[in-house]
Amino acid sequence: MNGELCSWGRYPYAPQHRHPCSWRDELQPLLDRLSRDPQGTLPYGNGRSYGDSCLAASGQLLQTRQLDRLLSADWDRGVIQAEAGVTLAELLAIAIPRGWFLPVTPGTKFVTLGGALANDVHGKNHHVRGTFGCHVQRFALQRSDRTEPLLCSREENAELFQASIGGLGLTGVITWVELQLMPIASSRIDSINVRFDSLAEFFSLSEEFDKTHEYTVAWIDCLAKGTSAGRGLFSVGNHARDGQLLVDDRRRLSVPLTPPITLMNKLSLNLFNNAYFHLHKPGRHASQGSYDPFFYPLDSILHWNRIYGRKGFQQYQCVIPDAAAETAMAEILASISASGSGSFLAVMKRCGDVPSPGLMSFPMPGVSLALDFPQQQRLQSGLFRRLDQIVRGAGGRLYPAKDAHMSGDDFRAFYPAWQQVDALRDPSLLSLFWKRVTQA
């Protein structure tokens, strides 16, 4: 046991002791030992979950990041089998030169395969390919109440397969994942950027471009008011039809330390948002570039979460069904703007109707919005309470992988299949999140 771990948002502050596992045959003895704690343990990959879903109720984490080996690969079919600690970045580094890409990727490539499955991550192409879980063929699950790993697929141990995809790592420790990749002819992305001036324009652009492009996403200026409310930048992309298959391994900047207070305040956010909006000229602008800045802009700055200071930050991510999306999103943005607690990261995208095999998958047909807020006590009692009311009234829901405040009543209403997951939960696995929303 050495060192301490926390969540990416550094809130709630609940330092965790790490118990690393380097080999799969070490896993069961380690799981047996950690299971002696009445509050059990929890698997932990690379720590990119934002809230308390990656924190063990006991404070004792079973870290699987060192389970990072490629087990097999069929490069003719694009099917790989790799240990759960392999990151998406590591997978891309070996898949891209062979003409394959991730079928679904979130906004960071530093998540592990196990974490991507456990949170059923989604990306800019949910309207085309659904969630990460849609492309998982099989995985192995090590449980404290079994001596041998369980093989899970749509045909074998199907209930555990469904409960584990989006199951927040509670059904057992994922040891390896078999994933179907997507063929590409180039690692370049043909993209179009469109500056828009209103929320209504976002919905119009989404309606147009979702039909023709694999990837669509928008940045929203969440501090804009009056006639500027809802303005932003709409970005779409497709994989280039020809070109080289190159891994983007550019050097990255790094935030070297955590300042005592957040660097994100109303003044700096206003300056950033105005500058970023006006940096892009009106009209439609086509370009071609590497996949990395298109999919992973924040990954260019290592440890960027440190800019929020020692108190950390909370991400608020919701999805609103289509019928209520435009009205509810306008109310959400108006509430944020009025509060003055803005976010420089404000990502809006449309989710499609491709069903996930997971019981607790976050997306639904509608529109998702993700925002980061410097942690302060009044978030819980002020802004978040108002946003929760809007989401609840519109029939939407919040994303457990990003959450640090959701009430138990809301969680149980948003995810009615939680009881099925709980019934299949490994008795020795319990997170602070699960304890908060199911046992409080």
C-alpha positions in Angstrom: 0.0 0.0 0.0 1.4 3.4 -1.0 0.3 6.9 -1.9 -3.2 8.4 -2.0 -5.7 8.7 -4.8 -8.6 11.1 -5.3 -11.1 11.8 -8.1 -10.4 14.1 -11.0 -12.5 16.8 -9.6 -10.8 16.6 -6.2 -14.2 16.9 -4.6 -15.4 15.5 -2.3 -12.0 15.4 -0.6 -11.7 11.8 0.6 -8.2 10.6 0.1 -8.0 6.9 -0.8 -5.2 4.4 -0.1 -4.1 2.6 -3.2 -3.5 -1.2 -3.5 -2.1 -1.7 -6.9 -2.5 -5.0 -8.8 0.1 -5.7 -11.6 -0.9 -9.3 -12.6 -4.3 -10.9 -13.0 -3.3 -13.8 -10.8 -2.7 -11.4 -7.9 -6.2 -10.0 -8.2 -8.2 -12.6 -6.3 -5.9 -12.7 -3.2 -5.9 -8.9 -3.1 -9.7 -8.8 -3.4 -10.0 -11.3 -0.7 -7.8 -9.3 1.6 -9.5 -5.9 1.0 -12.9 -7.6 1.3 -12.3 -8.1 5.0 -13.1 -4.4 5.6 -16.8 -4.1 6.4 -17.1 -1.4 3.7 -15.2 -3.4 1.2 -13.2 -1.8 -1.6 -13.6 -0.5 -5.2 -11.7 -0.9 -8.5 -9.9 2.2 -9.7 -8.3 2.7 -13.1 -6.7 6.0 -14.1 -8.8 8.3 -11.9 -10.7 10.3 -14.6 -14.1 10.1 -12.9 -15.0 13.5 -11.6 -17.0 13.0 -8.4 -17.3 10.2 -5.8 -18.3 7.2 -8.0 -14.6 6.2 -8.2 -14.0 6.5 -4.4 -14.4 3.5 -2.1 -16.6 3.9 1.0 -13.8 2.2 2.9 -11.1 4.5 1.5 -9.3 1.4 0.2 -9.0 1.2 -3.6 -7.9 -1.7 -5.7 -5.9 0.0 -8.5 -6.0 -1.8 -11.8 -4.1 0.7 -14.0 -1.0 -1.6 -14.1 -3.1 -4.4 -15.7 -2.1 -2.8 -19.1 -1.4 -5.6 -21.5 -2.7 -6.3 -25.0 -3.9 -9.9 -24.9 -4.9 -10.5 -28.5 -5.7 -8.7 -31.7 -7.4 -9.6 -35.0 -6.3 -6.8 -37.2 -8.3 -8.1 -40.1 -11.5 -7.7 -38.2 -10.4 -5.0 -35.8 -11.2 -6.9 -32.7 -8.8 -6.5 -29.7 -8.7 -8.1 -26.3 -6.8 -6.1 -23.7 -6.5 -5.9 -19.9 -8.8 -3.4 -18.2 -5.9 -1.0 -17.2 -5.0 -0.2 -20.9 -5.9 3.4 -21.6 -7.6 4.6 -24.8 -4.4 6.5 -25.6 -2.4 3.3 -25.4 -4.9 1.5 -27.6 -4.9 4.2 -30.2 -1.2 4.1 -30.4 -1.3 0.5 -31.6 -4.6 0.6 -33.5 -4.2 3.8 -35.7 -1.1 2.6 -37.7 -3.1 -0.5 -38.6 -6.1 1.5 -39.8 -8.4 1.2 -36.8 -9.9 3.7 -34.4 -12.1 3.7 -31.3 -15.8 3.4 -32.3 -16.7 5.7 -29.3 -14.4 8.0 -27.3 -15.1 10.4 -24.5 -13.3 13.8 -24.3 -10.2 12.3 -22.8 -8.0 9.5 -24.0 -6.6 8.9 -20.5 -9.4 6.7 -19.3 -8.9 3.0 -19.1 -10.9 0.3 -20.9 -12.3 -0.9 -17.6 -13.4 2.7 -16.7 -14.9 3.3 -20.2 -17.0 0.2 -19.8 -18.0 0.8 -16.2 -19.2 4.3 -17.0 -20.5 3.4 -20.5 -18.8 6.5 -21.9 -20.2 8.3 -24.9 -18.7 10.8 -27.3 -19.4 13.2 -30.2 -20.9 10.4 -32.3 -23.6 9.1 -30.0 -26.2 9.9 -32.6 -24.4 7.4 -34.9 -22.8 4.7 -32.8 -24.3 4.9 -29.3 -22.2 4.3 -26.2 -18.9 2.5 -25.6 -20.9 -0.5 -24.3 -22.5 -1.0 -27.7 -19.1 -2.1 -29.1 -18.0 -4.4 -26.2 -18.2 -8.0 -27.2 -17.0 -9.7 -24.0 -15.2 -9.0 -20.8 -14.1 -10.9 -17.7 -15.2 -10.1 -14.2 -13.5 -11.1 -11.0 -15.8 -11.2 -8.0 -15.1 -11.6 -4.3 -17.7 -14.4 -4.1 -16.2 -16.5 -6.9 -12.8 -18.1 -7.2 -12.7 -18.0 -11.0 -13.4 -15.0 -13.3 -16.8 -14.9 -15.0 -16.9 -14.5 -18.8 -19.7 -11.9 -19.6 -21.2 -11.3 -23.0 -24.7 -10.9 -24.6 -25.1 -14.7 -24.5 -23.1 -15.7 -21.4 -23.9 -14.3 -17.9 -26.0 -11.8 -19.8 -27.5 -10.2 -16.7 -24.0 -9.3 -15.4 -23.0 -8.1 -18.9 -25.9 -5.6 -18.8 -25.4 -4.6 -15.2 -21.7 -4.0 -15.6 -21.9 -1.7 -18.6 -22.6 1.6 -16.9 -22.5 -0.2 -13.5 -19.8 2.0 -12.0 -17.4 -0.8 -11.2 -19.8 -2.4 -8.6 -20.5 -5.8 -10.1 -16.9 -7.0 -9.9 -13.4 -6.1 -11.0 -13.2 -6.0 -14.8 -10.0 -7.8 -15.8 -10.0 -7.6 -19.6 -12.3 -6.3 -22.4 -12.9 -7.4 -25.9 -13.8 -4.5 -28.2 -14.8 -4.1 -31.8 -12.8 -1.2 -33.4 -13.8 1.0 -36.3 -11.9 1.1 -39.6 -10.4 4.4 -40.8 -8.4 5.4 -43.9 -6.6 8.3 -42.3 -5.9 9.7 -38.8 -6.9 13.1 -40.0 -10.3 14.7 -39.4 -12.2 16.8 -41.9 -14.0 19.4 -39.8 -16.3 22.4 -40.1 -16.6 25.2 -37.5 -19.7 27.4 -37.4 -20.1 30.3 -35.0 -23.7 30.7 -33.9 -25.5 33.5 -32.0 -28.4 31.8 -30.3 -29.6 28.5 -28.8 -32.2 28.2 -31.6 -29.3 28.3 -34.1 -27.6 25.4 -32.3 -30.7 23.2 -32.7 -31.0 24.2 -36.4 -27.3 23.3 -37.0 -27.6 20.1 -35.1 -30.6 19.1 -37.2 -28.6 19.8 -40.4 -25.2 18.3 -39.5 -26.2 15.2 -37.5 -27.5 13.7 -40.8 -24.1 14.1 -42.6 -21.4 13.9 -40.0 -20.0 11.3 -37.6 -19.1 13.8 -35.0 -21.0 16.9 -33.8 -20.4 19.0 -30.7 -20.8 22.6 -29.5 -19.1 25.0 -27.1 -21.5 27.3 -25.4 -20.8 30.7 -23.8 -22.7 30.1 -20.6 -22.1 33.6 -19.3 -23.6 35.4 -22.2 -26.8 37.4 -21.6 -29.6 39.2 -23.4 -29.4 38.9 -27.2 -26.1 37.0 -26.9 -27.5 34.2 -24.7 -26.9 30.8 -26.1 -24.1 31.8 -28.5 -21.3 29.4 -29.2 -19.2 27.4 -31.7 -20.6 24.4 -33.5 -18.0 21.8 -34.6 -18.5 18.8 -36.8 -16.1 16.2 -38.3 -15.7 13.1 -40.3 -12.6 10.8 -40.7 -10.7 11.9 -43.8 -11.2 9.4 -46.7 -7.5 9.2 -47.4 -4.2 10.2 -45.9 -1.6 8.8 -43.5 -2.2 6.8 -40.4 -0.1 8.7 -37.8 -0.3 8.6 -34.0 -0.4 12.2 -32.6 2.4 12.2 -30.0 3.0 15.9 -29.7 4.6 17.3 -26.5 2.1 18.5 -23.9 2.1 21.3 -21.4 1.5 20.6 -17.8 0.1 22.5 -14.8 3.0 22.0 -12.4 1.2 22.6 -9.1 -2.1 23.2 -7.4 -2.6 26.9 -6.4 -4.2 27.6 -3.1 -7.3 29.2 -4.8 -9.0 28.6 -8.1 -7.8 30.5 -11.2 -11.3 30.3 -12.6 -13.4 33.3 -11.5 -16.0 35.5 -13.1 -13.5 37.9 -14.6 -11.2 35.3 -16.1 -14.2 33.3 -17.4 -15.7 36.4 -19.1 -12.4 37.3 -20.7 -11.9 33.7 -21.9 -15.4 33.3 -23.2 -15.4 36.6 -25.1 -12.0 36.0 -26.6 -12.8 32.4 -27.6 -16.1 33.4 -29.3 -14.6 36.3 -31.2 -11.6 34.3 -32.2 -13.8 32.4 -34.6 -15.2 34.5 -37.5 -18.8 34.3 -38.6 -19.6 31.8 -41.4 -18.7 28.2 -42.0 -15.0 27.3 -42.0 -13.7 23.9 -43.2 -10.3 22.5 -42.3 -8.4 19.3 -41.8 -6.3 18.4 -38.8 -5.1 15.7 -36.5 -7.6 13.6 -34.5 -6.0 14.6 -31.2 -7.0 18.3 -30.9 -10.5 17.5 -32.3 -11.3 14.8 -29.8 -9.1 15.6 -26.8 -8.4 19.4 -26.6 -8.0 19.3 -22.8 -5.6 16.4 -22.9 -3.0 18.9 -24.4 -2.6 20.2 -20.8 -1.6 17.6 -18.3 -3.0 18.0 -14.8 -5.4 20.7 -16.0 -7.7 19.9 -13.0 -5.1 21.7 -10.8 -6.2 25.1 -12.1 -9.3 24.9 -9.9 -7.2 25.0 -6.7 -7.2 22.9 -3.6 -10.9 22.8 -3.3 -11.3 21.3 -6.7 -14.3 21.5 -8.9 -17.6 19.9 -9.7 -18.8 19.0 -13.2 -22.6 19.2 -13.9 -23.6 17.0 -16.8 -27.3 16.5 -17.7 -29.2 15.2 -20.6 -32.7 16.5 -21.6 -35.1 14.6 -23.8 -35.8 16.1 -27.3 -39.3 17.3 -26.6 -38.2 19.6 -23.7 -34.5 20.2 -24.7 -34.7 23.7 -26.2 -36.8 25.2 -23.5 -35.0 23.5 -20.6 -31.5 24.3 -22.0 -32.5 28.0 -22.3 -33.6 27.9 -18.6 -30.4 26.2 -17.5 -28.2 28.7 -19.4 -30.2 31.6 -18.0 -29.8 30.3 -14.4 -26.1 29.9 -14.9 -25.6 33.3 -16.4 -27.7 34.9 -13.6 -25.6 33.1 -10.9 -22.3 34.4 -12.3 -20.8 31.0 -11.6 -19.8 30.3 -15.2 -17.8 27.5 -16.8 -15.2 27.8 -19.5 -15.9 24.2 -20.4 -19.5 24.2 -21.6 -20.1 21.4 -24.0 -23.5 20.7 -25.6 -24.2 17.8 -28.0 -27.1 15.8 -29.2 -27.6 12.2 -28.1 -29.2 9.8 -30.5 -31.6 6.8 -30.1 -29.0 4.0 -30.4 -29.8 1.8 -27.3 -27.1 0.8 -24.9 -26.9 -2.8 -23.6 -26.2 -1.3 -20.1 -28.9 -1.0 -17.5 -27.8 2.4 -16.2 -26.4 4.1 -19.3 -26.6 7.9 -19.1 -27.5 9.1 -22.6 -31.1 9.3 -23.9 -32.4 10.8 -27.2 -32.0 14.5 -26.5 -29.3 17.0 -25.7 -26.5 16.8 -23.2 -24.8 19.7 -21.5 -21.6 19.4 -19.4 -20.1 22.3 -17.3 -17.3 22.7 -14.8 -17.7 24.9 -11.7 -15.0 25.8 -9.1 -16.1 24.1 -5.9 -17.8 26.4 -3.4 -20.4 25.7 -0.8 -23.2 27.7 -2.3 -23.2 25.5 -5.4 -25.2 22.8 -3.6 -27.8 25.0 -2.1 -28.0 27.5 -4.9 -27.3 26.9 -8.5 -27.3 23.1 -8.5 -30.6 23.0 -6.7 -32.1 25.2 -9.4 -30.6 23.2 -12.2 -31.8 20.0 -10.7 -35.3 21.3 -10.6 -35.1 22.1 -14.3 -33.7 18.7 -15.3 -36.2 16.9 -13.1 -39.1 18.8 -14.6 -38.0 18.2 -18.1 -37.7 14.4 -17.7 -33.9 14.5 -17.9 -31.2 13.0 -15.8 -27.6 13.5 -14.4 -24.5 11.6 -15.2 -23.2 9.5 -12.2 -19.6 9.4 -13.5 -19.5 13.2 -13.2 -21.6 13.7 -10.1 -20.8 14.7 -6.6 -24.1 16.1 -5.4 -27.1 14.2 -6.8 -29.8 13.3 -4.2 -30.8 9.7 -3.6 -34.4 10.5 -4.6 -33.2 11.9 -8.0 -30.8 9.1 -8.7 -33.4 6.4 -8.0 -35.9 8.2 -10.2 -33.4 8.8 -13.0 -32.2 5.2 -13.0 -35.0 2.9 -12.1 -32.8 -0.2 -13.0 -30.5 0.6 -10.1 -32.1 -2.1 -8.0 -31.2 -4.7 -10.6 -27.6 -3.5 -10.5 -27.6 -3.5 -6.7 -28.9 -7.1 -6.7 -25.9 -8.1 -8.8 -23.4 -5.9 -7.0 -20.3 -7.7 -5.7 -20.9 -7.7 -1.9 -17.4 -6.4 -1.3 -17.6 -3.5 -3.6 -19.1 -0.2 -2.5 -18.4 3.4 -3.6 -19.1 6.6 -1.7 -21.5 7.5 -4.6 -23.5 4.3 -4.3 -23.7 4.6 -0.5 -24.8 8.2 -0.9 -27.6 7.6 -3.4 -28.9 4.2 -2.4 -28.3 3.8 1.3 -28.8 7.3 2.7 
